[in-house]
Amino acid sequence: MKLDRLINVRTTALALGLAALTTILSGCVVAVGNDGTKPGRPTLGQELTDLKKARDSGSITAEEYEAQRHKLMEERGKRP
């Protein structure tokens, strides 16, 4: 009977320890991977850099660049 109780106590402690570890590690992953931006969407800075490269390479005109830059800034709640 004492052995059964000891096994139950150890099993319970192990289960609680694993649950706590899983919770802690899950929180770390969320904290590291969640910077408040939508998943898969580049940052505003990256979008503006890409847009400037397109303008500089001649892929878009200066007018198209300005229109797209203005649109991006408005979408992100920034003043153009």
Phi and psi restraints in degrees (range 20) as a CNS / XPLOR table:
assign (resid 1 and name C) (resid 2 and name N)
       (resid 2 and name CA) (resid 2 and name C) 1.0 -63.7 20.0 2
assign (resid 2 and name N) (resid 2 and name CA)
       (resid 2 and name C) (resid 3 and name N) 1.0 -38.2 20.0 2
assign (resid 2 and name C) (resid 3 and name N)
       (resid 3 and name CA) (resid 3 and name C) 1.0 -65.3 20.0 2
assign (resid 3 and name N) (resid 3 and name CA)
       (resid 3 and name C) (resid 4 and name N) 1.0 -42.3 20.0 2
assign (resid 3 and name C) (resid 4 and name N)
       (resid 4 and name CA) (resid 4 and name C) 1.0 -60.9 20.0 2
assign (resid 4 and name N) (resid 4 and name CA)
       (resid 4 and name C) (resid 5 and name N) 1.0 -42.0 20.0 2
assign (resid 4 and name C) (resid 5 and name N)
       (resid 5 and name CA) (resid 5 and name C) 1.0 -65.9 20.0 2
assign (resid 5 and name N) (resid 5 and name CA)
       (resid 5 and name C) (resid 6 and name N) 1.0 -41.4 20.0 2
assign (resid 5 and name C) (resid 6 and name N)
       (resid 6 and name CA) (resid 6 and name C) 1.0 -62.7 20.0 2
assign (resid 6 and name N) (resid 6 and name CA)
       (resid 6 and name C) (resid 7 and name N) 1.0 -41.6 20.0 2
assign (resid 6 and name C) (resid 7 and name N)
       (resid 7 and name CA) (resid 7 and name C) 1.0 -64.0 20.0 2
assign (resid 7 and name N) (resid 7 and name CA)
       (resid 7 and name C) (resid 8 and name N) 1.0 -42.7 20.0 2
assign (resid 7 and name C) (resid 8 and name N)
       (resid 8 and name CA) (resid 8 and name C) 1.0 -63.8 20.0 2
assign (resid 8 and name N) (resid 8 and name CA)
       (resid 8 and name C) (resid 9 and name N) 1.0 -40.4 20.0 2
assign (resid 8 and name C) (resid 9 and name N)
       (resid 9 and name CA) (resid 9 and name C) 1.0 -65.6 20.0 2
assign (resid 9 and name N) (resid 9 and name CA)
       (resid 9 and name C) (resid 10 and name N) 1.0 -45.1 20.0 2
assign (resid 9 and name C) (resid 10 and name N)
       (resid 10 and name CA) (resid 10 and name C) 1.0 -65.1 20.0 2
assign (resid 10 and name N) (resid 10 and name CA)
       (resid 10 and name C) (resid 11 and name N) 1.0 -41.4 20.0 2
assign (resid 10 and name C) (resid 11 and name N)
       (resid 11 and name CA) (resid 11 and name C) 1.0 -63.3 20.0 2
assign (resid 11 and name N) (resid 11 and name CA)
       (resid 11 and name C) (resid 12 and name N) 1.0 -42.8 20.0 2
assign (resid 11 and name C) (resid 12 and name N)
       (resid 12 and name CA) (resid 12 and name C) 1.0 -64.6 20.0 2
assign (resid 12 and name N) (resid 12 and name CA)
       (resid 12 and name C) (resid 13 and name N) 1.0 -42.9 20.0 2
assign (resid 12 and name C) (resid 13 and name N)
       (resid 13 and name CA) (resid 13 and name C) 1.0 -63.7 20.0 2
assign (resid 13 and name N) (resid 13 and name CA)
       (resid 13 and name C) (resid 14 and name N) 1.0 -41.7 20.0 2
assign (resid 13 and name C) (resid 14 and name N)
       (resid 14 and name CA) (resid 14 and name C) 1.0 -63.4 20.0 2
assign (resid 14 and name N) (resid 14 and name CA)
       (resid 14 and name C) (resid 15 and name N) 1.0 -44.2 20.0 2
assign (resid 14 and name C) (resid 15 and name N)
       (resid 15 and name CA) (resid 15 and name C) 1.0 -63.2 20.0 2
assign (resid 15 and name N) (resid 15 and name CA)
       (resid 15 and name C) (resid 16 and name N) 1.0 -43.2 20.0 2
assign (resid 15 and name C) (resid 16 and name N)
       (resid 16 and name CA) (resid 16 and name C) 1.0 -65.4 20.0 2
assign (resid 16 and name N) (resid 16 and name CA)
       (resid 16 and name C) (resid 17 and name N) 1.0 -39.4 20.0 2
assign (resid 16 and name C) (resid 17 and name N)
       (resid 17 and name CA) (resid 17 and name C) 1.0 -63.7 20.0 2
assign (resid 17 and name N) (resid 17 and name CA)
       (resid 17 and name C) (resid 18 and name N) 1.0 -44.2 20.0 2
assign (resid 17 and name C) (resid 18 and name N)
       (resid 18 and name CA) (resid 18 and name C) 1.0 -64.7 20.0 2
assign (resid 18 and name N) (resid 18 and name CA)
       (resid 18 and name C) (resid 19 and name N) 1.0 -39.5 20.0 2
assign (resid 18 and name C) (resid 19 and name N)
       (resid 19 and name CA) (resid 19 and name C) 1.0 -63.9 20.0 2
assign (resid 19 and name N) (resid 19 and name CA)
       (resid 19 and name C) (resid 20 and name N) 1.0 -42.3 20.0 2
assign (resid 19 and name C) (resid 20 and name N)
       (resid 20 and name CA) (resid 20 and name C) 1.0 -65.1 20.0 2
assign (resid 20 and name N) (resid 20 and name CA)
       (resid 20 and name C) (resid 21 and name N) 1.0 -43.5 20.0 2
assign (resid 20 and name C) (resid 21 and name N)
       (resid 21 and name CA) (resid 21 and name C) 1.0 -62.7 20.0 2
assign (resid 21 and name N) (resid 21 and name CA)
       (resid 21 and name C) (resid 22 and name N) 1.0 -42.7 20.0 2
assign (resid 21 and name C) (resid 22 and name N)
       (resid 22 and name CA) (resid 22 and name C) 1.0 -62.1 20.0 2
assign (resid 22 and name N) (resid 22 and name CA)
       (resid 22 and name C) (resid 23 and name N) 1.0 -42.6 20.0 2
assign (resid 22 and name C) (resid 23 and name N)
       (resid 23 and name CA) (resid 23 and name C) 1.0 -63.9 20.0 2
assign (resid 23 and name N) (resid 23 and name CA)
       (resid 23 and name C) (resid 24 and name N) 1.0 -43.7 20.0 2
assign (resid 23 and name C) (resid 24 and name N)
       (resid 24 and name CA) (resid 24 and name C) 1.0 -64.3 20.0 2
assign (resid 24 and name N) (resid 24 and name CA)
       (resid 24 and name C) (resid 25 and name N) 1.0 -47.2 20.0 2
assign (resid 24 and name C) (resid 25 and name N)
       (resid 25 and name CA) (resid 25 and name C) 1.0 -66.9 20.0 2
assign (resid 25 and name N) (resid 25 and name CA)
       (resid 25 and name C) (resid 26 and name N) 1.0 -35.2 20.0 2
assign (resid 25 and name C) (resid 26 and name N)
       (resid 26 and name CA) (resid 26 and name C) 1.0 -63.7 20.0 2
assign (resid 26 and name N) (resid 26 and name CA)
       (resid 26 and name C) (resid 27 and name N) 1.0 -40.5 20.0 2
assign (resid 26 and name C) (resid 27 and name N)
       (resid 27 and name CA) (resid 27 and name C) 1.0 -63.2 20.0 2
assign (resid 27 and name N) (resid 27 and name CA)
       (resid 27 and name C) (resid 28 and name N) 1.0 -37.1 20.0 2
assign (resid 27 and name C) (resid 28 and name N)
       (resid 28 and name CA) (resid 28 and name C) 1.0 -66.0 20.0 2
assign (resid 28 and name N) (resid 28 and name CA)
       (resid 28 and name C) (resid 29 and name N) 1.0 -42.6 20.0 2
assign (resid 28 and name C) (resid 29 and name N)
       (resid 29 and name CA) (resid 29 and name C) 1.0 -64.0 20.0 2
assign (resid 29 and name N) (resid 29 and name CA)
       (resid 29 and name C) (resid 30 and name N) 1.0 -43.2 20.0 2
assign (resid 29 and name C) (resid 30 and name N)
       (resid 30 and name CA) (resid 30 and name C) 1.0 -65.4 20.0 2
assign (resid 30 and name N) (resid 30 and name CA)
       (resid 30 and name C) (resid 31 and name N) 1.0 -43.0 20.0 2
assign (resid 30 and name C) (resid 31 and name N)
       (resid 31 and name CA) (resid 31 and name C) 1.0 -66.3 20.0 2
assign (resid 31 and name N) (resid 31 and name CA)
       (resid 31 and name C) (resid 32 and name N) 1.0 -38.0 20.0 2
assign (resid 31 and name C) (resid 32 and name N)
       (resid 32 and name CA) (resid 32 and name C) 1.0 -74.1 20.0 2
assign (resid 32 and name N) (resid 32 and name CA)
       (resid 32 and name C) (resid 33 and name N) 1.0 -39.5 20.0 2
assign (resid 32 and name C) (resid 33 and name N)
       (resid 33 and name CA) (resid 33 and name C) 1.0 -90.3 20.0 2
assign (resid 33 and name N) (resid 33 and name CA)
       (resid 33 and name C) (resid 34 and name N) 1.0 -5.0 20.0 2
assign (resid 33 and name C) (resid 34 and name N)
       (resid 34 and name CA) (resid 34 and name C) 1.0 -113.4 20.0 2
assign (resid 34 and name N) (resid 34 and name CA)
       (resid 34 and name C) (resid 35 and name N) 1.0 101.1 20.0 2
assign (resid 34 and name C) (resid 35 and name N)
       (resid 35 and name CA) (resid 35 and name C) 1.0 -105.4 20.0 2
assign (resid 35 and name N) (resid 35 and name CA)
       (resid 35 and name C) (resid 36 and name N) 1.0 12.7 20.0 2
assign (resid 35 and name C) (resid 36 and name N)
       (resid 36 and name CA) (resid 36 and name C) 1.0 90.6 20.0 2
assign (resid 36 and name N) (resid 36 and name CA)
       (resid 36 and name C) (resid 37 and name N) 1.0 -6.5 20.0 2
assign (resid 36 and name C) (resid 37 and name N)
       (resid 37 and name CA) (resid 37 and name C) 1.0 -91.5 20.0 2
assign (resid 37 and name N) (resid 37 and name CA)
       (resid 37 and name C) (resid 38 and name N) 1.0 161.7 20.0 2
assign (resid 37 and name C) (resid 38 and name N)
       (resid 38 and name CA) (resid 38 and name C) 1.0 -69.8 20.0 2
assign (resid 38 and name N) (resid 38 and name CA)
       (resid 38 and name C) (resid 39 and name N) 1.0 139.5 20.0 2
assign (resid 38 and name C) (resid 39 and name N)
       (resid 39 and name CA) (resid 39 and name C) 1.0 -60.3 20.0 2
assign (resid 39 and name N) (resid 39 and name CA)
       (resid 39 and name C) (resid 40 and name N) 1.0 136.7 20.0 2
assign (resid 39 and name C) (resid 40 and name N)
       (resid 40 and name CA) (resid 40 and name C) 1.0 83.7 20.0 2
assign (resid 40 and name N) (resid 40 and name CA)
       (resid 40 and name C) (resid 41 and name N) 1.0 -13.1 20.0 2
assign (resid 40 and name C) (resid 41 and name N)
       (resid 41 and name CA) (resid 41 and name C) 1.0 -93.4 20.0 2
assign (resid 41 and name N) (resid 41 and name CA)
       (resid 41 and name C) (resid 42 and name N) 1.0 131.9 20.0 2
assign (resid 41 and name C) (resid 42 and name N)
       (resid 42 and name CA) (resid 42 and name C) 1.0 -66.9 20.0 2
assign (resid 42 and name N) (resid 42 and name CA)
       (resid 42 and name C) (resid 43 and name N) 1.0 160.5 20.0 2
assign (resid 42 and name C) (resid 43 and name N)
       (resid 43 and name CA) (resid 43 and name C) 1.0 -69.6 20.0 2
assign (resid 43 and name N) (resid 43 and name CA)
       (resid 43 and name C) (resid 44 and name N) 1.0 163.2 20.0 2
assign (resid 43 and name C) (resid 44 and name N)
       (resid 44 and name CA) (resid 44 and name C) 1.0 -59.2 20.0 2
assign (resid 44 and name N) (resid 44 and name CA)
       (resid 44 and name C) (resid 45 and name N) 1.0 -42.8 20.0 2
assign (resid 44 and name C) (resid 45 and name N)
       (resid 45 and name CA) (resid 45 and name C) 1.0 -59.9 20.0 2
assign (resid 45 and name N) (resid 45 and name CA)
       (resid 45 and name C) (resid 46 and name N) 1.0 -42.1 20.0 2
assign (resid 45 and name C) (resid 46 and name N)
       (resid 46 and name CA) (resid 46 and name C) 1.0 -66.4 20.0 2
assign (resid 46 and name N) (resid 46 and name CA)
       (resid 46 and name C) (resid 47 and name N) 1.0 -41.4 20.0 2
assign (resid 46 and name C) (resid 47 and name N)
       (resid 47 and name CA) (resid 47 and name C) 1.0 -63.1 20.0 2
assign (resid 47 and name N) (resid 47 and name CA)
       (resid 47 and name C) (resid 48 and name N) 1.0 -40.5 20.0 2
assign (resid 47 and name C) (resid 48 and name N)
       (resid 48 and name CA) (resid 48 and name C) 1.0 -67.5 20.0 2
assign (resid 48 and name N) (resid 48 and name CA)
       (resid 48 and name C) (resid 49 and name N) 1.0 -37.9 20.0 2
assign (resid 48 and name C) (resid 49 and name N)
       (resid 49 and name CA) (resid 49 and name C) 1.0 -64.2 20.0 2
assign (resid 49 and name N) (resid 49 and name CA)
       (resid 49 and name C) (resid 50 and name N) 1.0 -45.2 20.0 2
assign (resid 49 and name C) (resid 50 and name N)
       (resid 50 and name CA) (resid 50 and name C) 1.0 -62.4 20.0 2
assign (resid 50 and name N) (resid 50 and name CA)
       (resid 50 and name C) (resid 51 and name N) 1.0 -39.9 20.0 2
assign (resid 50 and name C) (resid 51 and name N)
       (resid 51 and name CA) (resid 51 and name C) 1.0 -63.9 20.0 2
assign (resid 51 and name N) (resid 51 and name CA)
       (resid 51 and name C) (resid 52 and name N) 1.0 -42.1 20.0 2
assign (resid 51 and name C) (resid 52 and name N)
       (resid 52 and name CA) (resid 52 and name C) 1.0 -64.7 20.0 2
assign (resid 52 and name N) (resid 52 and name CA)
       (resid 52 and name C) (resid 53 and name N) 1.0 -40.3 20.0 2
assign (resid 52 and name C) (resid 53 and name N)
       (resid 53 and name CA) (resid 53 and name C) 1.0 -61.6 20.0 2
assign (resid 53 and name N) (resid 53 and name CA)
       (resid 53 and name C) (resid 54 and name N) 1.0 -39.6 20.0 2
assign (resid 53 and name C) (resid 54 and name N)
       (resid 54 and name CA) (resid 54 and name C) 1.0 -64.0 20.0 2
assign (resid 54 and name N) (resid 54 and name CA)
       (resid 54 and name C) (resid 55 and name N) 1.0 -40.7 20.0 2
assign (resid 54 and name C) (resid 55 and name N)
       (resid 55 and name CA) (resid 55 and name C) 1.0 -66.2 20.0 2
assign (resid 55 and name N) (resid 55 and name CA)
       (resid 55 and name C) (resid 56 and name N) 1.0 -46.5 20.0 2
assign (resid 55 and name C) (resid 56 and name N)
       (resid 56 and name CA) (resid 56 and name C) 1.0 -64.5 20.0 2
assign (resid 56 and name N) (resid 56 and name CA)
       (resid 56 and name C) (resid 57 and name N) 1.0 -30.3 20.0 2
assign (resid 56 and name C) (resid 57 and name N)
       (resid 57 and name CA) (resid 57 and name C) 1.0 -84.5 20.0 2
assign (resid 57 and name N) (resid 57 and name CA)
       (resid 57 and name C) (resid 58 and name N) 1.0 -8.8 20.0 2
assign (resid 57 and name C) (resid 58 and name N)
       (resid 58 and name CA) (resid 58 and name C) 1.0 89.2 20.0 2
assign (resid 58 and name N) (resid 58 and name CA)
       (resid 58 and name C) (resid 59 and name N) 1.0 6.3 20.0 2
assign (resid 58 and name C) (resid 59 and name N)
       (resid 59 and name CA) (resid 59 and name C) 1.0 -68.0 20.0 2
assign (resid 59 and name N) (resid 59 and name CA)
       (resid 59 and name C) (resid 60 and name N) 1.0 -30.7 20.0 2
assign (resid 59 and name C) (resid 60 and name N)
       (resid 60 and name CA) (resid 60 and name C) 1.0 -132.8 20.0 2
assign (resid 60 and name N) (resid 60 and name CA)
       (resid 60 and name C) (resid 61 and name N) 1.0 158.1 20.0 2
assign (resid 60 and name C) (resid 61 and name N)
       (resid 61 and name CA) (resid 61 and name C) 1.0 -81.3 20.0 2
assign (resid 61 and name N) (resid 61 and name CA)
       (resid 61 and name C) (resid 62 and name N) 1.0 168.0 20.0 2
assign (resid 61 and name C) (resid 62 and name N)
       (resid 62 and name CA) (resid 62 and name C) 1.0 -61.7 20.0 2
assign (resid 62 and name N) (resid 62 and name CA)
       (resid 62 and name C) (resid 63 and name N) 1.0 -35.9 20.0 2
assign (resid 62 and name C) (resid 63 and name N)
       (resid 63 and name CA) (resid 63 and name C) 1.0 -67.1 20.0 2
assign (resid 63 and name N) (resid 63 and name CA)
       (resid 63 and name C) (resid 64 and name N) 1.0 -41.9 20.0 2
assign (resid 63 and name C) (resid 64 and name N)
       (resid 64 and name CA) (resid 64 and name C) 1.0 -65.0 20.0 2
assign (resid 64 and name N) (resid 64 and name CA)
       (resid 64 and name C) (resid 65 and name N) 1.0 -38.6 20.0 2
assign (resid 64 and name C) (resid 65 and name N)
       (resid 65 and name CA) (resid 65 and name C) 1.0 -59.5 20.0 2
assign (resid 65 and name N) (resid 65 and name CA)
       (resid 65 and name C) (resid 66 and name N) 1.0 -50.2 20.0 2
assign (resid 65 and name C) (resid 66 and name N)
       (resid 66 and name CA) (resid 66 and name C) 1.0 -62.1 20.0 2
assign (resid 66 and name N) (resid 66 and name CA)
       (resid 66 and name C) (resid 67 and name N) 1.0 -41.8 20.0 2
assign (resid 66 and name C) (resid 67 and name N)
       (resid 67 and name CA) (resid 67 and name C) 1.0 -64.0 20.0 2
assign (resid 67 and name N) (resid 67 and name CA)
       (resid 67 and name C) (resid 68 and name N) 1.0 -44.5 20.0 2
assign (resid 67 and name C) (resid 68 and name N)
       (resid 68 and name CA) (resid 68 and name C) 1.0 -69.0 20.0 2
assign (resid 68 and name N) (resid 68 and name CA)
       (resid 68 and name C) (resid 69 and name N) 1.0 -39.0 20.0 2
assign (resid 68 and name C) (resid 69 and name N)
       (resid 69 and name CA) (resid 69 and name C) 1.0 -62.0 20.0 2
assign (resid 69 and name N) (resid 69 and name CA)
       (resid 69 and name C) (resid 70 and name N) 1.0 -44.6 20.0 2
assign (resid 69 and name C) (resid 70 and name N)
       (resid 70 and name CA) (resid 70 and name C) 1.0 -61.1 20.0 2
assign (resid 70 and name N) (resid 70 and name CA)
       (resid 70 and name C) (resid 71 and name N) 1.0 -44.3 20.0 2
assign (resid 70 and name C) (resid 71 and name N)
       (resid 71 and name CA) (resid 71 and name C) 1.0 -61.7 20.0 2
assign (resid 71 and name N) (resid 71 and name CA)
       (resid 71 and name C) (resid 72 and name N) 1.0 -45.5 20.0 2
assign (resid 71 and name C) (resid 72 and name N)
       (resid 72 and name CA) (resid 72 and name C) 1.0 -61.0 20.0 2
assign (resid 72 and name N) (resid 72 and name CA)
       (resid 72 and name C) (resid 73 and name N) 1.0 -44.4 20.0 2
assign (resid 72 and name C) (resid 73 and name N)
       (resid 73 and name CA) (resid 73 and name C) 1.0 -63.3 20.0 2
assign (resid 73 and name N) (resid 73 and name CA)
       (resid 73 and name C) (resid 74 and name N) 1.0 -40.9 20.0 2
assign (resid 73 and name C) (resid 74 and name N)
       (resid 74 and name CA) (resid 74 and name C) 1.0 -66.3 20.0 2
assign (resid 74 and name N) (resid 74 and name CA)
       (resid 74 and name C) (resid 75 and name N) 1.0 -41.1 20.0 2
assign (resid 74 and name C) (resid 75 and name N)
       (resid 75 and name CA) (resid 75 and name C) 1.0 -61.5 20.0 2
assign (resid 75 and name N) (resid 75 and name CA)
       (resid 75 and name C) (resid 76 and name N) 1.0 -34.8 20.0 2
assign (resid 75 and name C) (resid 76 and name N)
       (resid 76 and name CA) (resid 76 and name C) 1.0 -93.0 20.0 2
assign (resid 76 and name N) (resid 76 and name CA)
       (resid 76 and name C) (resid 77 and name N) 1.0 3.2 20.0 2
assign (resid 76 and name C) (resid 77 and name N)
       (resid 77 and name CA) (resid 77 and name C) 1.0 75.2 20.0 2
assign (resid 77 and name N) (resid 77 and name CA)
       (resid 77 and name C) (resid 78 and name N) 1.0 25.3 20.0 2
assign (resid 77 and name C) (resid 78 and name N)
       (resid 78 and name CA) (resid 78 and name C) 1.0 -106.3 20.0 2
assign (resid 78 and name N) (resid 78 and name CA)
       (resid 78 and name C) (resid 79 and name N) 1.0 154.3 20.0 2
assign (resid 78 and name C) (resid 79 and name N)
       (resid 79 and name CA) (resid 79 and name C) 1.0 -79.3 20.0 2
assign (resid 79 and name N) (resid 79 and name CA)
       (resid 79 and name C) (resid 80 and name N) 1.0 126.9 20.0 2
